Amino acid sequence: QVQLVESGGGLVQPGGSLRLSCAASGSIFSFRRMDWYRQAPGKEREYVASITRTGTMNYADSVKGRFTISGDFARNTLFLQMNNLKPEDTAVYYCKAINIISDNYWGQGTQVTVSS
């Protein structure tokens, strides 16, 4: 059983910053990729960013230049540095991990609210 636990969410003013973390535990095959997704109220879950074991990073257009993904695959941890936050970034943020045999795992999410 693999568990992913996100942390670091909260309430922040527009223009502010937050750093999300995701830690994995349990019977882990090596992860080959880790992602961040988010889901705003009344909307579908959407891709935010990803990082592969080899260091390739990708971002959704809506967060490019503001968010930075990083990860430590030896420790099975994932981070998302979010700067210049906007009200439209308000959502529950989820961590996702994909192992080398393509099993997918999701965390329970952490709430990010951007509001003045």
C-alpha positions in Angstrom: 0.0 0.0 0.0 1.4 3.4 -1.0 0.2 6.6 0.6 0.8 10.1 -0.6 0.3 13.0 1.9 0.2 16.6 0.8 0.9 19.6 3.0 1.6 23.3 2.9 -1.8 24.6 1.7 -3.5 27.6 3.3 -4.9 31.0 2.8 -2.8 33.6 1.0 -3.3 37.0 -0.5 -3.0 37.6 -4.2 0.6 38.0 -5.1 1.7 35.8 -2.3 3.6 32.5 -2.2 3.1 29.0 -0.9 5.2 25.9 -1.0 3.4 22.6 -1.2 5.0 19.3 -0.2 4.0 15.7 -0.9 5.6 12.7 0.9 5.1 9.1 -0.1 5.3 6.1 2.2 4.5 2.4 2.0 5.6 -0.4 -0.4 7.0 1.8 -3.1 8.4 0.6 -6.4 10.5 3.4 -7.8 8.5 6.3 -9.0 9.3 7.4 -12.6 7.2 10.5 -12.6 5.4 12.8 -10.0 2.7 15.3 -10.8 0.7 18.1 -9.3 -3.0 18.5 -10.2 -5.7 20.8 -8.9 -9.4 21.0 -8.7 -11.4 24.2 -8.2 -15.0 24.1 -7.0 -17.4 23.1 -9.8 -14.5 22.3 -12.2 -12.7 19.2 -13.3 -9.4 18.2 -12.0 -6.6 19.7 -14.1 -2.9 19.1 -14.6 -0.5 21.6 -13.1 3.0 20.3 -13.4 5.1 17.2 -13.6 8.7 16.0 -13.1 10.3 12.8 -14.2 13.0 10.8 -12.5 15.4 12.1 -15.2 14.6 15.7 -14.3 12.2 16.7 -17.2 9.7 19.3 -16.0 6.5 20.4 -17.6 3.9 23.0 -16.7 0.4 24.0 -17.6 0.4 27.3 -19.5 -1.6 28.9 -16.7 1.2 28.5 -14.1 4.4 28.8 -16.3 6.7 31.4 -14.9 5.0 31.4 -11.5 5.2 27.8 -10.2 8.2 25.6 -9.9 8.1 21.8 -9.4 10.9 19.9 -7.7 11.3 16.4 -6.4 13.6 14.0 -4.6 13.0 10.6 -6.1 15.4 9.0 -3.6 13.2 10.2 -0.8 9.9 10.0 -2.7 9.1 13.6 -2.0 7.6 16.3 -4.3 7.4 20.0 -4.0 5.6 22.9 -5.7 6.8 26.4 -5.1 3.9 28.8 -6.0 4.7 32.5 -6.5 2.6 35.4 -7.5 -0.6 33.5 -6.7 -3.9 34.6 -8.2 -7.5 34.1 -7.1 -7.9 31.6 -10.0 -5.3 29.4 -8.4 -7.7 28.6 -5.6 -8.2 24.9 -5.6 -7.5 21.6 -3.9 -4.0 20.5 -5.0 -3.3 16.9 -5.4 0.0 15.0 -5.7 0.1 12.0 -8.1 2.9 9.5 -8.5 3.5 6.9 -11.2 5.8 4.0 -10.6 7.9 2.1 -13.1 5.1 -0.4 -13.7 2.7 2.4 -14.3 0.6 2.1 -11.1 -0.9 5.5 -10.3 -1.2 6.9 -6.7 -3.0 10.0 -5.5 -2.9 12.0 -2.3 -5.9 13.3 -0.4 -5.3 16.9 -1.4 -4.4 20.2 0.3 -6.6 23.3 0.0 -5.0 26.5 -1.4 -7.1 29.7 -1.2 -6.0 32.9 -2.7 -8.1 35.8 -1.5 -7.8 39.3 -0.1 
